[in-house]
Amino acid sequence: AHNLWLDIARSAGIIPMSLLFLYSLTNMKLAKDIWQKFDKDSLTRLMGLSILLILNISFFLETIIRDLTSQLMFYNLIIGMLSRLVDDSEPIRLRLRP
């Protein structure tokens, strides 16, 4: 298998793969929420979307379950942190401008 979803399908079956795919889709909703909540100059918007994009692309290219399990744990940590930032009621004031 060449990516996370195929690794799960091969080792655990179609139902866990479907659940993981749905989890990945909900994380894309998180990316949309980050895009909408933070200003275009926000460092949080830039870093959050960049990390999500890079990790999702690596899931398509690497065998995560067999070789890079720490990357999957890091991904879940980042998802939790970004979800907390999006759900926080006060705006975050990190800017790229000096």
KAVEN-V751825 format. One record per residue. PSI is psi in whole degrees, 0 to 359 (* if undefined). OMEGA is omega in whole degrees, 0 to 359 (none if undefined). NEAR is the number of other C-alpha atoms within 10 Angstrom. Layout:
BEGIN
psi->{PSI/PSI}
omega->{OMEGA/OMEGA}
near->{NEAR/NEAR}
END
This chain:
BEGIN
psi->{148/3/175/313/321/325/315/318/320/319/332/335/178/327/311/325/319/319/319/324/319/322/319/323/322/330/333/329/323/319/320/320/321/317/320/326/319/149/161/341/2/132/326/318/314/310/317/312/324/314/317/316/314/315/321/322/319/331/332/337/338/159/92/312/320/323/324/57/331/330/323/320/320/320/314/324/314/319/316/317/316/324/320/320/321/322/346/138/334/141/151/134/42/129/153/334/147/*}
omega->{186/176/186/185/177/175/180/180/182/186/186/179/187/182/176/177/179/178/178/177/176/176/178/178/177/176/174/173/176/178/178/179/177/180/183/187/188/178/180/177/186/176/178/179/181/183/181/180/179/180/178/180/181/181/179/176/179/177/177/189/187/172/190/187/184/190/190/181/178/177/177/177/177/178/179/175/180/178/179/180/180/177/178/178/181/182/181/185/181/178/180/189/175/183/175/182/177/none}
near->{16/12/16/23/22/18/18/20/16/12/12/11/12/14/11/14/19/14/12/16/15/12/11/14/12/12/18/16/11/19/21/12/16/21/18/12/15/19/17/13/13/18/17/21/21/17/11/20/19/13/14/19/14/10/17/16/12/15/20/14/13/16/18/21/19/10/9/12/12/11/15/15/11/12/16/13/12/16/18/11/12/22/16/11/18/19/12/10/8/8/12/15/11/13/14/10/7/3}
END
